[in-house]
Amino acid sequence: MNVPSRAEILEGIAAVAREHLPARLGNVAAIAPGARLVEDLGLDSLDLFTLAAEVENRFRVALDAGDEAAIVTVADLAERIEQKLAG
Protein backbone atom coordinates (compact mmCIF):
# COMPACT_ATOMS: atom_id res chain seq x y z
CA MET A 1 0.00 0.00 0.00
CA ASN A 2 1.28 3.46 -0.88
CA VAL A 3 1.37 5.62 2.26
CA PRO A 4 0.54 9.27 1.53
CA SER A 5 3.14 11.91 2.34
CA ARG A 6 2.75 14.22 5.32
CA ALA A 7 1.76 17.02 2.90
CA GLU A 8 -0.93 14.81 1.34
CA ILE A 9 -2.25 13.91 4.79
CA LEU A 10 -2.35 17.58 5.82
CA GLU A 11 -4.23 18.47 2.62
CA GLY A 12 -6.63 15.59 3.24
CA ILE A 13 -7.33 16.81 6.76
CA ALA A 14 -7.92 20.34 5.45
CA ALA A 15 -10.27 19.03 2.73
CA VAL A 16 -12.25 17.01 5.28
CA ALA A 17 -12.47 20.01 7.60
CA ARG A 18 -13.69 22.33 4.84
CA GLU A 19 -16.25 19.78 3.63
CA HIS A 20 -17.65 18.64 6.97
CA LEU A 21 -17.20 21.78 9.08
CA PRO A 22 -18.18 24.53 6.62
CA ALA A 23 -19.65 26.78 9.29
CA ARG A 24 -16.26 26.86 11.03
CA LEU A 25 -13.77 26.37 8.22
CA GLY A 26 -15.58 26.60 4.90
CA ASN A 27 -13.87 29.82 3.86
CA VAL A 28 -10.40 28.93 5.14
CA ALA A 29 -8.05 28.57 2.17
CA ALA A 30 -5.27 26.81 4.09
CA ILE A 31 -5.11 25.31 7.53
CA ALA A 32 -1.68 25.69 9.09
CA PRO A 33 -0.14 22.51 10.53
CA GLY A 34 0.58 24.34 13.77
CA ALA A 35 -3.03 25.49 14.18
CA ARG A 36 -4.54 24.27 17.42
CA LEU A 37 -7.86 22.56 16.81
CA VAL A 38 -9.72 24.18 19.70
CA GLU A 39 -7.93 27.43 20.43
CA ASP A 40 -7.05 28.54 16.88
CA LEU A 41 -9.71 26.89 14.73
CA GLY A 42 -12.50 27.22 17.30
CA LEU A 43 -13.65 23.61 17.12
CA ASP A 44 -15.98 22.39 19.85
CA SER A 45 -16.39 18.79 21.00
CA LEU A 46 -18.94 17.96 18.28
CA ASP A 47 -16.67 19.49 15.63
CA LEU A 48 -13.72 17.46 16.94
CA PHE A 49 -15.78 14.26 16.84
CA THR A 50 -16.91 15.02 13.29
CA LEU A 51 -13.38 15.81 12.16
CA ALA A 52 -11.96 12.65 13.75
CA ALA A 53 -14.68 10.40 12.29
CA GLU A 54 -14.38 11.84 8.79
CA VAL A 55 -10.56 11.74 8.83
CA GLU A 56 -10.75 8.10 9.93
CA ASN A 57 -13.10 7.41 7.00
CA ARG A 58 -10.93 9.23 4.47
CA PHE A 59 -7.69 7.51 5.47
CA ARG A 60 -9.27 4.22 6.58
CA VAL A 61 -7.68 4.23 10.03
CA ALA A 62 -9.03 4.11 13.57
CA LEU A 63 -7.86 6.57 16.18
CA ASP A 64 -7.67 5.30 19.74
CA ALA A 65 -8.83 7.28 22.79
CA GLY A 66 -5.15 7.79 23.68
CA ASP A 67 -4.50 9.17 20.21
CA GLU A 68 -7.31 11.67 20.51
CA ALA A 69 -6.11 12.90 23.90
CA ALA A 70 -2.65 13.65 22.45
CA ILE A 71 -3.94 15.55 19.40
CA VAL A 72 -3.81 19.30 19.93
CA THR A 73 -2.75 20.65 16.52
CA VAL A 74 -3.42 19.78 12.90
CA ALA A 75 0.17 18.48 12.71
CA ASP A 76 -0.48 16.17 15.69
CA LEU A 77 -3.46 14.71 13.83
CA ALA A 78 -1.41 14.27 10.65
CA GLU A 79 1.36 12.55 12.60
CA ARG A 80 -1.10 10.09 14.18
CA ILE A 81 -2.65 9.33 10.80
CA GLU A 82 0.82 8.81 9.30
CA GLN A 83 1.74 6.42 12.15
CA LYS A 84 -1.48 4.43 11.70
CA LEU A 85 -0.95 4.15 7.94
CA ALA A 86 2.67 3.06 8.36
CA GLY A 87 1.52 0.28 10.54
N, C-alpha and C positions, 0 to 999 in steps of 0.2 A: 504494500500500500504506500502511496506517495504522501508523505506528511507535508502539509502546507508550511510555508515559511512563517516566521513571526509576523512579517508585514502582511501576509495574506490572512493570518488569523486576526490581526488587529482590524483589517478592513472588513472581515466577516462580522466581527463584533459590532463595528460601527454600522454596518448595513442592517444587522438585526435590530440594533437600537433604534435606528431611524424608522424602520418598518413597523416595529411593534410598540414603540414608545413615541409616537409622533407628537403628542401633546407636550412632551418634555424635550425631545431631541429632533423633531422633524425638520427643523430649519438649520440644524448644525451641519456645516459642510464637512468638518473634520473633528474627530474626537481624539484629543491628545492622549497618548499612552499614560502619561502621568496624572491624568484627570482622576480625581477621587469620585467614586460612584455616587456617594451620598452628598458630600460637602460641595463638590464642584459641579456635578451634573444634576443635583437636586432630586435624585431618585429616592422614592420611599420604599417601604418593605414590599408592597405589591409590584412596583416597578422592578425591584431587584429580583423578585421571584419570576416575573415575566421574562426579564433579560436572561436569567440563568436557564430557564426552561427552553427558551428559543435558541440560545447558544448551544445547549446540549443537543437539541434537535438538528441544528445546522451541521455541527461537527460530529454528531453521532458518538457522543461521550456522555458519561454520567459523573457529575460532580458529587463529592461526598460532603457531609455536613462539615467536616474538618476543612475541606477545601473552601467552602463558602465563608467560613469564619475568617480565613486568612486573606480573602480577597477584598482589598480596599480600593485599588486603582484599576483602570482598564488594563494596564500592563500586567498586574497580578492575575487578572482573569485570563489574559492571553498566555501567560506562562503556565498556568494550570491546564489549559486546553492543550498546549504544546506537550506537556508532560503526559497527559492522558493519551494523546495520539501516538506518542513515541513508545508507549507501552509499559 
